Amino acid sequence: MRAEDHEKGAAVMNRRWILFLFAMIMSLSMSFSQPRGNFGIGFVFGDPTGFAWKYRLENTNSVDGVIGFSPFDRFRLHVDYLWESRPFSERNLSLHYGPGAVVGFGRTQYIVYNSGNGYFLRNEEVGFGLRGVIGITYLVKRTPLDVFFEIAPLIVFAPHTGSGIDLSFGGRFYP
C-alpha cells in the first residue's frame, strides 16, 4: 500500500468517527424532552466570542454572561440581568432584554485619527462599561438546548469614554 493511499484511508476513517460521534451526541440530546436544569452552558460567536452561560431565576427572569474575547486580543467578561417575555405565537421562541456590565482587559490596538493621519494606539488598561441587551431565544424542541441571537449597545466609561455595539449568536446546553 502506498503512503498516499494509507493517508486517504485514515482521513476517511477519521470522518466516519466524527460522523459517528456527532450522531451519538445528537441522539442523546434528542432523548431529552425539554431543557431540564436552570443552568445552561455553551458557546457564543460574534463580539464577544467565547463561553456563554445562563442561570434561570424564574420563568421570566435570568442572569447570563460570557467569558470570551473581542477583536485584537482583548479578553471580555460580561453579565446581564434579563427579563423574558413570549410575544410570539411560537411557544418556544422568547424575547429577552435587560441591563448588564462589561469588563475588558488585555492587550489591544485601536486605530486613532489625528489631523487626517491614522496610527495604532496600544492599550493595556482595564476597561469598564454598561450595556443594554435585547435578543431572542429559541428552545429547541425535545432537547435540552437553546439557541439565541442578541444585540447589545454599550457605553464605555474607562479607560476612555466611548460607545459600541455587541452582536452575537450562540447556543447553550442545560444538563
C-alpha positions as a Markdown table, in Angstrom:
| # | Residue | x | y | z |
|---|---|---|---|---|
| 1 | Met | 0.0 | 0.0 | 0.0 |
| 2 | Arg | 1.3 | 3.4 | -0.9 |
| 3 | Ala | 1.7 | 6.2 | 1.7 |
| 4 | Glu | -0.9 | 8.3 | -0.2 |
| 5 | Asp | -3.5 | 5.5 | -0.1 |
| 6 | His | -2.8 | 5.0 | 3.6 |
| 7 | Glu | -3.4 | 8.7 | 4.3 |
| 8 | Lys | -6.6 | 8.8 | 2.3 |
| 9 | Gly | -7.9 | 5.7 | 4.2 |
| 10 | Ala | -7.0 | 7.3 | 7.5 |
| 11 | Ala | -8.9 | 10.5 | 6.5 |
| 12 | Val | -12.0 | 8.6 | 5.5 |
| 13 | Met | -11.8 | 6.6 | 8.8 |
| 14 | Asn | -11.5 | 9.9 | 10.8 |
| 15 | Arg | -14.5 | 11.4 | 9.0 |
| 16 | Arg | -16.5 | 8.3 | 9.9 |
| 17 | Trp | -15.6 | 8.5 | 13.5 |
| 18 | Ile | -16.5 | 12.2 | 13.6 |
| 19 | Leu | -19.9 | 11.4 | 12.0 |
| 20 | Phe | -20.5 | 8.6 | 14.4 |
| 21 | Leu | -19.7 | 10.8 | 17.4 |
| 22 | Phe | -21.9 | 13.6 | 16.1 |
| 23 | Ala | -24.8 | 11.1 | 15.5 |
| 24 | Met | -24.4 | 9.8 | 19.1 |
| 25 | Ile | -24.4 | 13.3 | 20.6 |
| 26 | Met | -27.5 | 14.2 | 18.6 |
| 27 | Ser | -29.4 | 11.1 | 19.5 |
| 28 | Leu | -28.6 | 11.6 | 23.2 |
| 29 | Ser | -29.7 | 15.2 | 23.1 |
| 30 | Met | -32.9 | 14.2 | 21.3 |
| 31 | Ser | -33.8 | 11.7 | 24.1 |
| 32 | Phe | -34.5 | 14.6 | 26.5 |
| 33 | Ser | -37.9 | 16.2 | 26.4 |
| 34 | Gln | -37.1 | 19.9 | 27.3 |
| 35 | Pro | -34.3 | 21.9 | 28.9 |
| 36 | Arg | -34.2 | 20.4 | 32.4 |
| 37 | Gly | -31.9 | 22.4 | 34.6 |
| 38 | Asn | -31.8 | 26.0 | 35.4 |
| 39 | Phe | -28.1 | 26.4 | 34.5 |
| 40 | Gly | -27.0 | 26.2 | 30.8 |
| 41 | Ile | -23.5 | 26.5 | 29.3 |
| 42 | Gly | -22.5 | 26.8 | 25.7 |
| 43 | Phe | -20.7 | 28.9 | 23.1 |
| 44 | Val | -21.3 | 32.4 | 21.7 |
| 45 | Phe | -19.9 | 33.7 | 18.4 |
| 46 | Gly | -19.6 | 37.3 | 17.3 |
| 47 | Asp | -18.4 | 40.1 | 19.6 |
| 48 | Pro | -17.5 | 38.7 | 22.0 |
| 49 | Thr | -16.7 | 35.1 | 21.1 |
| 50 | Gly | -16.3 | 32.6 | 23.9 |
| 51 | Phe | -18.2 | 30.5 | 26.6 |
| 52 | Ala | -21.8 | 31.5 | 27.3 |
| 53 | Trp | -23.8 | 30.6 | 30.4 |
| 54 | Lys | -27.3 | 31.3 | 31.7 |
| 55 | Tyr | -29.0 | 30.8 | 35.0 |
| 56 | Arg | -32.8 | 30.9 | 35.1 |
| 57 | Leu | -34.0 | 32.5 | 38.3 |
| 58 | Glu | -37.7 | 32.2 | 37.4 |
| 59 | Asn | -39.8 | 31.7 | 34.3 |
| 60 | Thr | -39.4 | 35.4 | 33.4 |
| 61 | Asn | -36.0 | 36.3 | 34.9 |
| 62 | Ser | -32.5 | 35.1 | 34.4 |
| 63 | Val | -28.8 | 36.1 | 34.6 |
| 64 | Asp | -26.5 | 35.3 | 31.8 |
| 65 | Gly | -22.9 | 36.1 | 30.8 |
| 66 | Val | -19.9 | 35.4 | 28.6 |
| 67 | Ile | -16.3 | 34.8 | 29.2 |
| 68 | Gly | -14.5 | 35.4 | 25.9 |
| 69 | Phe | -12.5 | 37.7 | 23.7 |
| 70 | Ser | -13.1 | 40.6 | 21.3 |
| 71 | Pro | -11.0 | 41.5 | 18.3 |
| 72 | Phe | -7.4 | 42.5 | 18.7 |
| 73 | Asp | -6.7 | 40.0 | 21.6 |
| 74 | Arg | -8.9 | 41.8 | 24.2 |
| 75 | Phe | -10.5 | 39.5 | 26.8 |
| 76 | Arg | -14.0 | 40.2 | 27.8 |
| 77 | Leu | -16.4 | 39.4 | 30.6 |
| 78 | His | -20.0 | 40.5 | 30.8 |
| 79 | Val | -23.0 | 39.7 | 33.0 |
| 80 | Asp | -26.6 | 40.7 | 32.2 |
| 81 | Tyr | -29.9 | 40.6 | 34.2 |
| 82 | Leu | -32.6 | 39.6 | 31.8 |
| 83 | Trp | -36.4 | 39.7 | 31.6 |
| 84 | Glu | -38.0 | 37.3 | 29.3 |
| 85 | Ser | -41.4 | 37.5 | 27.5 |
| 86 | Arg | -43.2 | 35.5 | 24.9 |
| 87 | Pro | -44.8 | 37.9 | 22.5 |
| 88 | Phe | -44.6 | 35.5 | 19.5 |
| 89 | Ser | -47.1 | 32.8 | 18.5 |
| 90 | Glu | -44.3 | 30.2 | 18.6 |
| 91 | Arg | -44.3 | 28.8 | 22.1 |
| 92 | Asn | -40.5 | 28.0 | 22.2 |
| 93 | Leu | -39.5 | 31.5 | 21.0 |
| 94 | Ser | -38.9 | 34.2 | 23.6 |
| 95 | Leu | -37.7 | 37.8 | 23.7 |
| 96 | His | -35.1 | 38.8 | 26.3 |
| 97 | Tyr | -33.9 | 42.2 | 27.4 |
| 98 | Gly | -32.1 | 43.9 | 30.3 |
| 99 | Pro | -29.1 | 45.8 | 31.6 |
| 100 | Gly | -25.6 | 44.5 | 32.1 |
| 101 | Ala | -22.0 | 45.3 | 32.8 |
| 102 | Val | -18.8 | 44.5 | 30.8 |
| 103 | Val | -15.1 | 44.4 | 31.7 |
| 104 | Gly | -12.3 | 44.1 | 29.2 |
| 105 | Phe | -8.6 | 43.6 | 29.8 |
| 106 | Gly | -5.5 | 42.6 | 27.9 |
| 107 | Arg | -3.5 | 44.0 | 25.0 |
| 108 | Thr | -5.5 | 45.7 | 22.3 |
| 109 | Gln | -4.9 | 48.1 | 19.4 |
| 110 | Tyr | -7.2 | 50.9 | 18.2 |
| 111 | Ile | -6.9 | 53.0 | 15.1 |
| 112 | Val | -6.8 | 56.6 | 16.0 |
| 113 | Tyr | -7.0 | 59.5 | 13.6 |
| 114 | Asn | -5.3 | 62.8 | 14.4 |
| 115 | Ser | -5.2 | 65.6 | 11.8 |
| 116 | Gly | -6.1 | 63.2 | 9.0 |
| 117 | Asn | -3.3 | 60.7 | 9.8 |
| 118 | Gly | -4.2 | 57.3 | 11.2 |
| 119 | Tyr | -2.0 | 55.4 | 13.6 |
| 120 | Phe | -2.3 | 52.5 | 16.0 |
| 121 | Leu | -2.7 | 53.2 | 19.7 |
| 122 | Arg | -1.8 | 50.3 | 22.0 |
| 123 | Asn | -3.7 | 50.0 | 25.2 |
| 124 | Glu | -3.3 | 47.5 | 28.1 |
| 125 | Glu | -5.6 | 49.1 | 30.6 |
| 126 | Val | -8.7 | 47.6 | 32.1 |
| 127 | Gly | -11.9 | 48.8 | 30.5 |
| 128 | Phe | -15.4 | 49.0 | 32.1 |
| 129 | Gly | -18.8 | 49.8 | 30.6 |
| 130 | Leu | -22.5 | 49.2 | 30.8 |
| 131 | Arg | -24.6 | 47.6 | 28.2 |
| 132 | Gly | -28.3 | 47.1 | 27.4 |
| 133 | Val | -29.2 | 43.8 | 25.7 |
| 134 | Ile | -32.1 | 42.7 | 23.6 |
| 135 | Gly | -32.4 | 39.4 | 21.8 |
| 136 | Ile | -34.4 | 36.3 | 21.0 |
| 137 | Thr | -34.0 | 32.8 | 22.3 |
| 138 | Tyr | -35.4 | 29.6 | 20.8 |
| 139 | Leu | -35.7 | 26.4 | 22.9 |
| 140 | Val | -35.1 | 23.5 | 20.6 |
| 141 | Lys | -38.0 | 21.1 | 20.8 |
| 142 | Arg | -37.4 | 17.8 | 22.6 |
| 143 | Thr | -33.8 | 18.7 | 23.5 |
| 144 | Pro | -32.1 | 20.4 | 26.5 |
| 145 | Leu | -30.7 | 23.1 | 24.1 |
| 146 | Asp | -31.4 | 26.7 | 23.3 |
| 147 | Val | -30.1 | 29.0 | 20.6 |
| 148 | Phe | -30.0 | 32.8 | 20.8 |
| 149 | Phe | -29.3 | 35.9 | 19.0 |
| 150 | Glu | -28.7 | 39.3 | 20.6 |
| 151 | Ile | -27.6 | 42.9 | 20.1 |
| 152 | Ala | -26.2 | 45.0 | 22.9 |
| 153 | Pro | -25.3 | 48.7 | 22.7 |
| 154 | Leu | -22.7 | 49.6 | 25.2 |
| 155 | Ile | -21.3 | 52.7 | 26.9 |
| 156 | Val | -17.6 | 52.5 | 27.8 |
| 157 | Phe | -16.5 | 54.6 | 30.9 |
| 158 | Ala | -12.9 | 53.5 | 31.3 |
| 159 | Pro | -10.1 | 53.8 | 30.3 |
| 160 | His | -11.7 | 56.3 | 27.8 |
| 161 | Thr | -15.3 | 57.1 | 27.2 |
| 162 | Gly | -17.0 | 55.8 | 24.1 |
| 163 | Ser | -19.7 | 53.5 | 22.8 |
| 164 | Gly | -20.0 | 50.3 | 20.8 |
| 165 | Ile | -22.4 | 47.5 | 19.9 |
| 166 | Asp | -22.0 | 43.8 | 20.6 |
| 167 | Leu | -23.7 | 41.5 | 18.1 |
| 168 | Ser | -23.6 | 37.7 | 18.8 |
| 169 | Phe | -25.4 | 34.4 | 18.4 |
| 170 | Gly | -24.8 | 31.1 | 20.2 |
| 171 | Gly | -26.3 | 28.1 | 21.9 |
| 172 | Arg | -26.4 | 26.5 | 25.4 |
| 173 | Phe | -26.9 | 23.1 | 26.8 |
| 174 | Tyr | -29.0 | 22.6 | 30.1 |
| 175 | Pro | -28.0 | 19.3 | 31.8 |
